[in-house]
Amino acid sequence: MLEESHIYFHKAADVMGLSSKLCDVLLAPYRVVKAEIITEGDDGKLKQHFGFRVQHNRARGPMKGGLRFHPTVDEAEATALANLMTWKTAVVDVPFGGAKGGINCDPAELSESELHNITRTFVGQIKEVIGPTLDIPAPDVNTNAKVMGWIMDEYSRFEGFSPGVVTGKPVHLFGSEGREEATGRGVMLVLEAVLKEQKKSLSDVTVALQGFGNVGSFAARLMAGKGATIVAVGDHMGGVSNSEGLDVGQLVQWVGEHRTVHGFPGGEAFESAEVLTWDADILIPAALGDVLTKDNAADVRASIVVEAANAPTTPEADEIFHQRGITVIPDILANAGGVTVSYFEWVQNIQQFRWDLDRIHRELEKYMAKAYRSVADVARKRHVDLRTAAFVLAIERVGEAAMSRRLFSETADLTR
């Protein structure tokens, strides 16, 4: 994943004519933290895990990014995702840099008390490098509002009342209205902007989704509410389809009870991987990364791919999509609704003043629409695809901030 994110960066850097030295400077992480986490399990035996926090860039503000609990978490993955967060926050123009991290554990094999102890131990080990003006974690894979509440409480034990140390907290614990649905809503808003340019609306399209967790389920509900026909949904255990449109409300209820779309009686079953090549106008990968590859890209039938997941498309697949004329809305734009509403939450914590849901929705729509217009303008002016344009825009903004702060000299040779 790290190498793939760098490929996209270098493609944009070539368009901009940046020097190799500046590329090295912009790609290198500011700080990498690895912590050994020793806790006692419910059975009295010691458990060992490792936690990571990679802080990539601080030129545009405090660093920001998710914290995930997954067995695959390692330094390379965290570094790649932290890198992407820097460009994502710059694309939507919120005043943050990028960070990412997590713990290499499997929450499915841990009790809540064990997960609670692991989380608090990790916070105690990284408390000096996170904070409302330093680095602000947020939910990610296998973490949620409850975990963010634990982090806030543990950090506040050392630093005093600090709700702004994390975002994605429960609303009753200084969180923000609209945060849970924010990424899915952002996906819908950007897709609407693209369709508008094509003189279409959501009521004109069919949609296939891979993944039906927080992001996928909210995106499906919101799009269906505006008339989109959700024809197929797949997850790790199977898929379900209905050419007339799935009843998304009933599907959400089913998944809440069964933790999978598999077996949903409101449609026909299919194998999970088939959803990526489903006959639909829109494909939304909303699960883990690297699912669209050179092996299946030629079989994708959607005309628009919306990257709700982080890094779901490999560079080889991206090139195939470009050659085939398939529009790809890149992850650093498409799924930036989450970090945008995280910014709103952080602002509310700093102000100690709560915004209502209508204001959250209005502000998110404004930010996402502006971000898409900015990316589309760069794409037209530079004659590049949306992903390259998004990276160009982000690199310009980060580089401008770094020079203004004299993090490197204004007279430095930035081109080849």
N, C-alpha and C positions, 0 to 999 in steps of 0.2 A: 504493500500500500504506500509506503514511503516513497519508493522509486516511482510509482505511478503519479503521485501528487507532484513530484518534481518534474516529471515529463510535461504535465500541463503548465507548470510554472515556466519552464524553459521555452515552451512554444510561445507563450505570451512575451517572454523576455526577448526572444528573437524578433518578434514583431516590433518591439520597442527599441531594439538595438542596444540593450544593456550590456555592460562589460561583464566578463566572467567573474571578476572580483566582487562587483556589486551583487551579482546573483548569489555568490557564496555567502555574503554578508546577510542578505535578506532571507536566505533559507536556514541559516544556522539558528538553533534555539538559544534563547537568552539564558535559560537555566533548566537543568534536568535533575529531578529528585527521585531517588529510589529508596524505599523504606522497607525494612523487614518488619513484619507484623506478627508478633507472637501472642496468642490468646489461649485461654483455656476453654475447651468445648464443654457442652452439657454433660458429657461422660467423664469429665475430669482430665481428659488427655489434652496435651498441648497441640495447638494447630499453628502451622506456619504458612503465611502468605506474603506476597510482595506487592507493595503499592507503588504507583508511579504518578508523578505530576510533571509534565513537560510544559514549560512556559516559553512560548516561541518568540513573541514580539510585543514590546510595550511602547512603541512609538506613538500610537494613537490613544493610549489610555491604559487603565488597569487591564490585566489579562483576563480572558473569559473563556470558559469552555466546560464541557460536560465531564462527569465522573461516572465511569461505567464499572460494573461488577461482572466479570466474565472470565472464564478460564484462559482465553486467548490474549488477555491484556498483557502487553509487554512494552518495553521502551520504544521499539520501532513503531508499533501501532500508535502509541500515544504521541510520538513525534510527528507522524504523518497527519494525524487528526488535529493536533495543535497548530500545525502549519496551515491547514485548511481553515481553521477558525480565524486566523489572522486575516485571511483574504475574505472570508464570509462577513466578518464584522465591518470590514472596509467597504464591501460592496453595498451593504444596506446603510452604511454611513452612521453607525452608532459608535460612540467614543470608547472603544475597547480594542485591545490586542487579542492575540490568540493563545489559548492554553488547552490542555486536555490531560486526562489521566484516568486512573482506576486501580482496581485491586484484582489480582488474578485468582478469583474465587468463583465458585458456582453457587449462587444463592439457593438453587433448588435442593442442594445437599446440606444446607445450613438452617438451623432454627432461627427464629427472629431474634432471640436473645444472643445467639452466636454472631449473627450479622451485625447486631447493635454493638457488640463489644469490638468486633473487627473495625467497624466504622469509626468509633470513638478513639480507638488506639491509633488509627491512621491519622486522624485529625490532630492528635497530640504530637505526632511526629512531623507534621508539615505546617503547623500553626504559624511558624515564623515567616513562611513564604506565601501565605494566603491572607486575605483580608479585603475589606470593602474598597480600599484604594490600591491594592496590590494584585490580587488574583481572586476571581469570584467563580467558584464551581457551580454546576447546575446538574439536573438529572440527565441521564443518558441510558444506555442499555442496562436493564435490570436495576436501575435506581429510580426513585420516585420522590414525591413530596415528603413522605415520612422520613426517608433517609436524609433529605436536605434539612429537615427539622432537627434531626440528631446532630448533624454537622454544626448547624447554627448554635445549638445549645452547648455543645462541647467547646467550640471556639469561644463562646461568650463566657465560659467558666474562667478562661485565661485572660481575655481582653475586655471584659465587660459587655454590656448589651450591644450586640452587633448583628442585627437582622440582615444587613447588607453584605454579609460575608458569603452568602449563597443566594441563588434565585431558584424558583421552582418550589418554594416552600408551600405548606398548606395555607389556604387563604386566612384561616383563623390564627395562623402563626406568622403574620406579617408577609404572607405571600400576596400575589396579585390575582385579581379576577382575570379570567381569560388565558392564564398561562398554560393550563393543561391542554387546551385545544390549539395553542398558538401555532405550532409547527404545521399541523394539518390545515389550519385556516390560511396560513401563508402559502402553502402549496396551491390551494384553491385560488387565492387572489392572483398569484403569478400566472397560473394557467388561464384565468379569465382575461388577463392583460394580453397574453399571446393570442387567444382566440379572438379577442376584439380586433386585433390587427388583421386577422383573417376574415373579419366581418361575420364571426360566428359567436355563439354563446354556449354555455354549458348544456343547455337544453338540446343542442344540436349534436352532441357527441356521446359515444359509448366509451366506457372506461374499464380497464382491467388493473387490478392492484395486486402486487406481491407484498404480503405482510399486512396484518390486521391488528397491530398493536395500537399504541396511543396515536401515532401519526397516521397510519393507514385508516384506522376506524374513524377518526375525526374528519379526515379528508373526505372519506366516502360519505359520511353523514351530511357534511356541509355541501358537497357537490350534488348529492341526490336531492337535497333541499332546494337546490336551484335548477333542478330539472335534468341533471346528468343521469344517464342510464348506466348503472354499475352492473356489468355483464359477467364479471368473473373476479373471484378473490382467491388467492392461494396463500398458505402459510407453511410452516415446517412439517405439518402432518398431513396436508392434503389440500384440495381445492374444491370450490363449488361454483357453479355457473348457472345463469338463467338469461337466455337471449332477450327476454322481455324486461329484464332488470330485476336484480335481487332486492328483496325487502331489507334495506340496510338496518332499520330499527330492530327488526326481528333477529337479524344476523348478529348485531351487537349484543343483544340479550343472550343469544345462544353461546357466543364466545365467552361472555361473562360467566356462564355456567359450566362450560366444557373446556375452556382455554384453547380452543381451536375452531376453525371453520369446518373442519372435517366432520361429516355426518349431518350437517345442517339440512333439514328436510325441505327447505324452500328452493332447492336447485339440484342440479346433477353433479355428481362427484367426478373429479379428475385428478391426475397426478400433479403434485405441487409445481414441478418445473414447467409444466405446460402453460402456466399463466403468462410467462414471459413472452411467449409467441402467440398469444391469444388474438383472435380476430376482433380488434377493438381500435377505435380512433386514438385513444390515449393509453399509454402504459405508464404506471406509477410504481417503480420499485421502492418499497417503503420498509425494507428489512435490513439485512446486513450488506456489506460491501462485496464488490467483485462478482456480481451475479450475471451481468451482461458482459459476455466475453466474445472472442473471435469465433468460438464454436457455435454460438447461438445468435449472434448479431444479424447474420444474413437472413434469419428466419423470423425476426421481429416484424410484425405486421402493422403496428401502430405508426401513425405519422408524427406523433409527438411523444417524447419520453420525458417525464417529469421526475427528476431525481430527488425524491423525498428522503431516501436513505443517504448516508454518507458514503461517497466513492463507490456507487453500485456499478459503474461502467469502467471497464479497463480501457487503456488508450487504444488498443487494437480495435475494440468494439466501437469506440468513439469515432475512429477514422472510417470504419465501415458505415456507420450511421451518416456521417458527413457525406460520403460518396453516394449514398442512397437518397440523400435529400431529407432525411429524418431530422426534425428539429429536436434538439436536446436542451432542456432547461437545466443548467448545471446545479449541482447540490449547493454550491456556495451562494446561489441565489434562491433556488426553489425551497430549500428547507430553512431559510434564515428567519422565518417567522418566530421560531422559538427563541432565538437569541435577541430578537427585537423586543419581544414582550418581556424577556428577562431584563433588558435594559429599562423598560418601563417599571418593572418591579424594583430594580435597584434605585431608580430615581425616586420612587415612592418611599423606599426605606430611608434614603438620604434626607428627603424632605419631611419625613414622618407625616405624610399626607396621602390618603388613599384616593385613587382614581376610580370612577365607576366603570362598569363594563362597556357602556356605549362609547366612552372616551377611549378605552383600550382598542375597541374595534375600529373606531375612526382613525386613530393614530397608526395602527398596524396597516390598514389599507393605504394610508398616505405614504408610509415608509416603503411598503412593498411595491406600490405603483411607481414611485419615484426611482427605486432601485432598478426595476425592469426598464423604465425609460432610459435611464443612464447607460445600462448595459447595451440595450438595443441601439442607442445612438453611437456608442463606440463600435459596435459590430458593423453598422452601416458605414461609418467614416473610415474604418480600418479594413473593411471588406474581409471580416473574419466571422467565425461562428460565435454563438453566444457564450460558450465556455471560455474561449480565448479572450473574448471581449470582457468578460467578468474578471478574469485574471489581470488583464491590462488595466482596467479601472482600479482594481484593488491595489496593484503594485504602484500605480501612480499616486494613490492617496497615502499609502504607507511611506513611500519614498519622500513625498512632499513633507509629511509630518516629521520624518527623521531629519531631513535637512533643516527644517524650520527650528527644530530643537537642537541643531548642531550635533546630532548623534554621529553624523559624518559631515565633512566640509562641503559647503556650497560650491567650492571650486574643484571638488573631486571629479575625475573623469568618469562619467556614468555610462559612457558608450564604448563600443569596441574601437 
